[in-house]
Amino acid sequence: MVKFSKQFEGQLVPEWKEAFVDYCQLKKDIKKIHFLNNPNTNSDKNTTSFAKSLVSSLRKYVFLDHKQREPRVIQVHRKLATSASTGDLYETELLEQFADTDAAVEFFACLDLQLNKVNQFYRNKEKEFLDRGESLKKQMDILVELKTSLNQKRAKGTSSNDSKEEDSISGTISCDEESIKDAIDAEDGVEGLSGELDKDDVKLPKSPRSLRIKKDDVVNRQGRNLRIHIPLTNPTRAFSAITYLLRDDLKSNQASSKKCGPEGNKLHINKKKLHHAEKMIRGAFVELYKGLGYLKTYRNLNMLAFVKILKKFDKVTGKQVSPIYLRVVESSFFNSSDKALKLADEVEEIFVKHFAEDNKRKAMKYLKPTHRKESHAVTFFIGLFAGCFIALFVGYVIMAHITGMYRSSSDTVYMETVYPFLSMFSLLFLHFFLYGCNIYMWRKTRINYSFIFELSPTKELKYRDVFLICTISMTALVGVLFLHLSLVAKGYSYSQVQAIPALLLLVFIIVLICPFNIIYKSSRYHFLSVMRNIVLSPLYKVVMLDFFMADQLCSQIPTLRNLEYIACYYITGSYKTQDFNYCSRNTYYRDLAYAVSFLPYYWRAMQCARRWFDEGQKIHLVNLGKYVSAMLAAGAKVAYEREKNVGWLCLVVIMSTSATVYQLYWDFVKDWGLLQFNSKNPWLRDELVLRKKFIYYFSLGLNLVLRLAWLQTVFHYNFEKVDYRVTMLFLAALEVVRRGQWNFYRLENEHLNNVGKFRAVKIVPLPFHEVDDQD
């Protein structure tokens, strides 16, 4: 049977961990009382378990015999709140002497502290969710009236010319007098909101009576304006907004000379804009419902923790304290208030009515998505394909050793035409394998990576899925290369077998873009959408997963260069004549290869620029400087490769050293949150997820060493009797390993930031908010 402490730890909301009852500390206090009550426990080693159980039974019998005559042991005083925000405070007074009164006083002081903490946190969160619920109800009212107006226009019918255009409405809408409150906090805004969401400030009117829609997407209510705001999260919306602003500027002089008549107070709202507003409100309801579910879990787990710990106290001391104290806990705010529960029911009803067509089962798929069950078949196939991969890899290594492919005097045609496939896929799937290891560690340490990356619980890849993809892919890769090398060893010419590796690449591309719902379609298409966002970084709003993936690409530059070389080799038709030097001789393709080396840093720099534009924080400009320094160092290396002299060598050393110091500082201080000199953990930070500190120190040292891999560019060190390309693959693999460990600590730091701000749900902006008349 699993201990309650482990169940409690496993079920609590990770981001609210500090707000839960400190069950471990209370257990320590009880153990201290137990030790003081039984000082001879450790010294009496000859006491049998039977004797202990007999004594315990006798003690219980005695206490049960006198239970009815025992006076009140404790009295819990309730101090009334001085303000509505603080709430009542509880303080326990001992009315009877204990075996160790000081230890009992310490225990109840800690227990009172936990009860007051739980009540205060529950009060704050309940108020936050209730305010958000009121805002969403008002937003829903506006949306329903807009949709009703649109449906009424459809019912009246439109002309044949209008039917070719999008449905749109213009009109006047009446609303309640209550306010639509602010639904977002710019300070605590979540960095990556999925899809159509943004985190701009939302402010709504305090006392609106009527809603009048205008042409400039502004709604007038008693002198207050409401703007329908759809965030510019993709290029289409950005270009549309720019076009609209230009058109609005052309009309501004004419509009300013006229008074606002009945026609001037109307708004052209098309179906697409209304759909985006509906999607934003639906996402906000889903997040609100999730938060209310967390609050319910918080309530139930804490109540159960108080029950368990008080029972332990009664068992150790023999006093009947739990009935007295539990009555206080049951009547306290966090257990007696039912506003959050009622709001959850209301949200469920609204969602079923407006977003699920009165289908509760459909609504629950959004509000309570079920996690995909892990199959034992996946584990079986991981083992099966891992064994196949090892067997084929051993055969490939033996075959390569016999034919001498990887020696310093190797077959140049093979190393230039086939080896890039092995290098590219090896680095790619090594990175993917390390991502699976990251997922395993994140889950084990309860780092909420799904929330940070905004992954769907029904579609996200588990670590077993990642390992299965890696083992199948590497088995296919090594199997194809083993077949190719066997055919070459049997005397087949390269022209006859050259298409085999290319077919493998083609199969991988077809699987990646396959439109059928097979082989993790949702994950494949999500990956493609993230890559699209990275390539078009300045035009898309940058979320956590986007810049996290762009950082991964910075460690996959050799893979991108191999991909560019393979594409050049086959697209230009060089594979027909085995003219593998064509791409390196051609100036255009050689310059393109160098440009590929800069692309990941450029994309990442553009993301920093976009984040600075969206958020206005100068720290993003400082981060941009890190990638600019990396591009300058890469440029110096390119110049040194073209003209190897002392001047360029010195420039490479200076630029690379500066970039390395810049990157190390950002890794340790900003990305990992370490090197805090005033921390209680020397050179680390106050909060650590891993218990063993030496792991952090080892990771710091390893990251420092692996960041210095560029020194190979200067010294050109190669292993004896091994082709230099193998050495380059080994160094590239070390960079991938460094990125793998960087990933864990990066998300650990992000998770601890969420924990520090008790941020467990996304803050979704709302489409209707207040603007000034000048705006």
PEKA-V785272 format. One record per backbone hydrogen bond with DSSP energy under -0.5 kcal/mol. NH is the residue of the N-H (numbers start at 1). CO is the residue of the C=O. Records with the same first field share a line. If there is no record, write none. Layout:
NH->CO, CO
This chain:
7->3
8->4
9->5
10->6
11->7
12->8
14->12
16->13
17->14
19->16
20->16, 17
23->21
26->22
27->23
28->24
29->25
30->26
31->27
32->28
33->29
34->30
35->31
36->32
37->33
38->34
41->38
44->40
45->43
47->44
52->48
53->49
54->50
55->51
56->52
57->53
58->54
59->55
60->56
61->57
62->58
63->59
64->60
65->61
66->62
67->64
70->66, 67
75->93
77->75, 91
79->77, 89
80->78
87->83
89->79
91->77
93->75
95->73
96->73
101->98
104->100
105->101
106->102
107->103
108->104
109->105
110->106
111->107
112->108
113->109
114->110
115->111
116->112
117->113
118->114
119->115
120->116
121->117
122->118
123->119
124->120
125->121
126->122
127->123
128->124
129->125
130->126
131->127
132->128
133->129
134->130
135->131
136->132
137->133
138->134
139->135
140->136
141->137
142->138
143->139
144->140
145->141
146->142
147->143
148->144
149->145
150->146
151->147
152->148
153->149
154->150
155->151
156->152
157->153
163->159
164->160, 161
165->162
169->269
173->211
175->209
180->205
181->179
186->184
189->186
193->191
197->194
211->173
212->210, 220
213->171
214->218
215->264
217->214
219->226
220->212
221->224
224->221
225->771
226->219
227->769
228->217
229->227, 767
230->228
231->229
233->231
238->234
239->235
240->236
241->237
242->238
243->239
244->240
245->241
246->242
247->243
248->244
249->245
250->246
251->247
252->248, 249
253->249
255->251
256->252
257->253
258->255
261->259
265->261, 262
266->263
269->169, 267
270->268
271->167
274->270
275->271
276->272
277->273
278->274
279->275
280->276
281->277
282->278
283->279
284->280
285->281
286->282
287->283
288->284
289->285
290->286
291->287
292->288
293->289
294->290
295->291
296->292
297->293
298->294
299->295
300->296
301->297
302->298
303->299
304->300
305->301
306->302
307->303
308->304
309->305
310->306
311->307
312->308
313->309
314->310
315->311
316->312
317->313
318->314
321->319
324->321
325->321
326->322
327->323
328->324
329->325
330->326
331->327
332->328, 329
335->332
336->332
337->333
342->338
343->339
344->340
345->341
346->342
347->343
348->344
349->345
350->346
351->347
352->348
353->349
354->350
355->351
356->351, 352
358->352
359->352, 356
360->358
363->359
364->360
365->361, 362
366->362, 363
367->363
368->364
369->366
372->457
378->375
379->375
380->376
381->377
382->378
383->379
384->380
385->381
386->382
387->383
388->384
389->385
390->386
391->387
392->388
393->389
394->390
395->391
396->392
397->393
398->394
399->395
400->396
401->397
402->398
403->399
404->400
405->400
407->404
410->407
412->410
415->411
416->412
417->413
418->414
419->414
421->418
422->418
423->419
424->420
425->421
426->422
427->423
428->424
429->425
430->426
431->427
432->428
433->429
434->430
435->431
436->432
437->433
438->434
439->435
440->436
441->437
442->438
443->439
444->440
445->441
446->443
447->442
448->446
449->447
452->448
453->449
454->450
455->450
459->456
460->456
466->462
467->463
468->464
469->465
470->466
471->467
472->468
473->469
474->470
475->471
476->472
477->473
478->474
479->475
480->476
481->477
482->478
483->479
484->480
485->481
486->482
487->483
488->484
489->485
490->486
491->488
492->487
496->493
497->493
498->494
500->497
502->498
503->499
504->500
505->501
506->502
507->503
508->504
509->505
510->506
511->507
512->508
513->509
514->510, 511
518->516
524->520
525->521
526->522
527->523
528->524
529->525
530->526
531->527
532->528
533->529
534->530
535->531
536->532
537->534
539->536
540->536, 537
541->233
543->541
547->543
548->544
549->545
550->546
551->547
552->548
553->549
554->550
555->551, 552
556->553
560->556
561->557
562->558
563->559
564->560
565->561
566->562
567->563
568->564
569->565
570->566
571->567
572->568
573->570
574->569
575->569
576->573
577->574
578->574
579->574
580->578
582->579
585->581
586->582
590->586
591->587
592->588
593->589
594->590
595->591
596->592
597->593
598->594, 595
599->595
600->596
602->598
603->599
604->600
605->601
606->602
607->603
608->604
609->605
610->606
611->607
612->608
613->609
614->610
615->611
616->612
618->616
620->617
621->618
622->618
623->619
624->620
625->621
626->622, 623
627->623
628->624
629->625
630->626
631->627
632->628
633->629
634->630
635->631
636->632
637->633
638->634
639->635
640->636
641->637
642->638
643->639
645->643
649->645
650->646
651->647
652->648
653->649
654->650
655->651
656->652
657->653
658->654
659->655
660->656
661->657
662->658
663->659
664->660
665->661
666->662
667->663
668->664
669->665
670->665, 666
671->666
672->667
674->668
675->683
676->684
677->675
679->676
682->680
684->681
688->686
693->691
695->692
696->692, 693
697->693
698->694
699->695
700->696
701->697
702->698
703->699
704->700
705->701
706->702
707->703
708->705
709->706
710->707
711->708
712->709
713->710
714->710, 711
715->711
716->712
722->719
723->406
726->723
727->723
728->724
729->725
730->726
731->727
732->728
733->729
734->730
735->731
736->732
737->733
738->734
739->735
740->736
741->737
742->738
743->739
744->740
745->741
746->742
747->743
748->744
749->745
750->746
751->747
752->748
753->749
754->750
755->751
756->752
757->753
758->755
759->754
760->758
764->762
765->198, 763
769->227, 767
770->203
771->225
